[in-house]
Amino acid sequence: MQASERLDLTFAALADPTRRAIMARLALGEASVAELAAPFDMSQPAISKHLKVLETAGLISTGQDANKRPRRIEGGPMREAVTWLDDYRKFWGRRYEALDELLDQMQARPPKPRRKRR
């Protein structure tokens, strides 16, 4: 899979607020489907569909712990997305710095005298 396809999957998965909330919960540690479903007013199968989207994007994985199958967060796809976003953060940072320099130069110039109207 190419980098652009992975980014597409990552951003599509993170576009949903429920999936972002699941990611926030998993950032605290592994959790079962029941634990992940608890805060939401939706069925466990609906949560499982969200988990499948996150897993397809590579953002989470499923472990094997006796009878449980805890979900855990995976860092690779998020790292790629952050790297991609960071390039734009740097770009806009340079643009804002250039704007700040221009404003400083404009403020340092003495004001031009205004002509009086007759």
N, C-alpha and C positions, 0 to 999 in steps of 0.2 A: 504494500500500500504506500502511495506517495505521501509526502509531507502535507500537501494541500488537502488531500482526502482525509488525513488524520485530523487536520485542523477543522475541516468541515464537520466531521463527526463530533469533535470536542465541543465546538461552539453550538452546534445543534442540540447536543445533550444538555449543555448548560443554559440554553435559552429558556428552559422551563423552570419556574420557581420551586416546584416540588422537588425536582432533581437537584437544584442548588441547595435546598434545605437538607436533602439526603446527604449530599456531599459534606455539608457543614457538620452534620451529625457524625459521619464516618471519619472526619478529621479528628474527632475526639477518641476514636478507637473502633475496633470491630463491632458489628451488631448483626443480629439475626433479622430476618424479614419481619417478624412480629415486632421486634423492637423498633425497626425503622418505620413500620406502619402505624405504630401507636399514636404519634402526634397528629396524624392526618385523618380527616373525615372521608376516608375512601376504603374500599375493600382491599384485602391482601392481594388478590389477583391484579388490581390496578397498580398497587405498589410494585408488584413483581414486573409489570410491564415497564415501569420507570427504571427499575434496576436493570432490566435487559438492555435498555437504551444506553445506560451508563456503562454497562459491561461491554457492549458492542463497541463503544467509543474507547474502551480500554481504561476508563477512569476508575473502575472498581474491578475487583476480582472476588471469586467465591472460594472460601477455604473449606477444609473438611475437618471437622472436629467432632468425632463420634457421630451422634445423630444430628448434630447441628451443621449448618452450612453458613457460617458467618461471612458477611461481606466486609471487605476492607478496601481502603482507598489506594489507588496506584498513582505514582507521581509522574510517570513518563509523559503521557499526553498533556497534562497540565503544564509541565515544564516547557514543552514545545510551544504551547499557546502563550505562555508568559514570555518566552524568548521572542516570539513573533510580535507580541504587543510591545515589548520593550524597544524594538526598533522604531516604532512609531512614537513612543514616549521620548526617545532621544531626538527624533526629528522635531517634534513639537517643542521640546526643551530648547533646541538650537534656535528655533523660530522666535520663541519668547525672549531669549537672550538678545537676539538681534533687535527685537522691538524695544526692549529695555535700553539698549545702547542708543538707539535712535531717539528715544524720548529724553534720555540724559543729554544728548547733544543738542536737542531742540531747547531744553530748559537752560542750558549753559549759554546760549546765544543771547546777546542783549536784545531787548525788544525793539522793534523798528518804531520810529516815531510816527505817530498818526497825524495825518494831515487834517487840518480843520476844515470843516465844510463852510461854505459861505452862504 
